[in-house]
Amino acid sequence: MDIKKVNMHKKFDALEDLELNTNLLILQEITTKWYKSRPDNKDLQMLKDAVLNVSLIANKLKYEKSLFHTTISEYRQDKIRAIERARRVEEELKQINKKVKL
């Protein structure tokens, strides 16, 4: 895998997360301000609750995405180590076979 593509993907993910967090904070601030001015308004109460739930779900999804990328990275490293071990063993077997044939 091309390391430049991976790094670029990480940068885009970071920018996307920053944009999401910024927009959620804007929604939360405006909703809170409106709700404080009219706490008896049922629609504002529902909007406040919905914004809070969307924020929680977004944070959960970001966390799960992070875990996914960590897991994939660990699997990739395990695979690379297994391949390197197999190549090393194959080379050792070749050396042993050469000695046996002599």
C-alpha positions as CSV (number, residue, x, y, z in Angstrom):
1,M,0.0,0.0,0.0
2,D,1.3,3.4,-0.9
3,I,2.2,5.3,2.3
4,K,1.5,8.7,0.6
5,K,-2.1,7.6,-0.1
6,V,-2.5,6.4,3.5
7,N,-1.2,9.7,4.9
8,M,-3.4,11.7,2.6
9,H,-6.4,9.6,3.7
10,K,-5.6,10.3,7.3
11,K,-5.4,14.0,6.6
12,F,-8.8,14.0,4.9
13,D,-10.2,12.0,7.8
14,A,-8.9,14.5,10.3
15,L,-10.3,17.4,8.3
16,E,-13.7,15.6,8.0
17,D,-13.7,15.0,11.8
18,L,-12.9,18.6,12.4
19,E,-15.6,19.8,10.1
20,L,-18.1,17.5,11.7
21,N,-17.2,18.6,15.2
22,T,-17.4,22.2,14.2
23,N,-20.8,21.8,12.7
24,L,-22.1,19.9,15.7
25,L,-20.8,22.5,18.1
26,I,-22.6,25.2,16.0
27,L,-25.8,23.3,16.1
28,Q,-25.5,22.7,19.8
29,E,-24.7,26.3,20.6
30,I,-27.6,27.7,18.6
31,T,-30.1,25.1,19.8
32,T,-29.0,25.8,23.4
33,K,-29.4,29.5,23.0
34,W,-32.8,29.2,21.5
35,Y,-33.9,26.6,24.1
36,K,-32.8,28.9,27.0
37,S,-34.9,31.7,25.6
38,R,-38.0,29.5,25.2
39,P,-37.7,26.5,27.5
40,D,-41.4,25.9,27.3
41,N,-41.4,25.3,23.5
42,K,-41.9,21.6,22.8
43,D,-40.4,21.8,19.3
44,L,-37.2,23.4,20.7
45,Q,-37.1,20.6,23.4
46,M,-37.3,18.0,20.6
47,L,-34.7,19.8,18.5
48,K,-32.3,20.0,21.5
49,D,-32.7,16.3,22.2
50,A,-32.3,15.4,18.6
51,V,-29.1,17.5,18.2
52,L,-27.7,15.8,21.3
53,N,-28.5,12.3,20.1
54,V,-27.0,13.1,16.7
55,S,-23.8,14.3,18.4
56,L,-23.6,11.2,20.5
57,I,-24.1,8.9,17.5
58,A,-21.5,10.8,15.4
59,N,-19.0,10.5,18.2
60,K,-19.7,6.8,18.5
61,L,-19.3,6.3,14.8
62,K,-16.0,8.2,14.8
63,Y,-14.8,6.0,17.7
64,E,-15.8,2.8,15.8
65,K,-14.1,4.0,12.6
66,S,-10.9,4.6,14.6
67,L,-11.1,1.1,16.1
68,F,-11.7,-0.3,12.6
69,H,-8.6,1.4,11.2
70,T,-6.5,0.3,14.2
71,T,-7.7,-3.3,13.8
72,I,-6.9,-3.3,10.0
73,S,-3.5,-1.9,10.7
74,E,-2.8,-4.6,13.3
75,Y,-4.0,-7.3,10.9
76,R,-1.8,-5.9,8.2
77,Q,1.3,-5.9,10.5
78,D,0.5,-9.5,11.6
79,K,0.3,-10.6,7.9
80,I,3.6,-8.9,7.1
81,R,5.3,-10.5,10.0
82,A,4.0,-14.0,9.0
83,I,5.2,-13.5,5.5
84,E,8.6,-12.4,6.7
85,R,8.8,-15.5,9.0
86,A,7.7,-17.8,6.1
87,R,10.4,-16.4,3.8
88,R,13.0,-16.7,6.5
89,V,12.1,-20.3,7.1
90,E,12.1,-21.0,3.4
91,E,15.6,-19.6,3.1
92,E,16.8,-21.7,6.0
93,L,15.3,-24.8,4.4
94,K,17.1,-24.1,1.2
95,Q,20.4,-23.8,3.1
96,I,19.7,-27.0,5.0
97,N,18.9,-28.8,1.7
98,K,22.1,-27.6,0.1
99,K,24.1,-28.9,3.1
100,V,22.3,-32.3,3.0
101,K,23.0,-32.7,-0.8
102,L,26.7,-32.1,-0.3
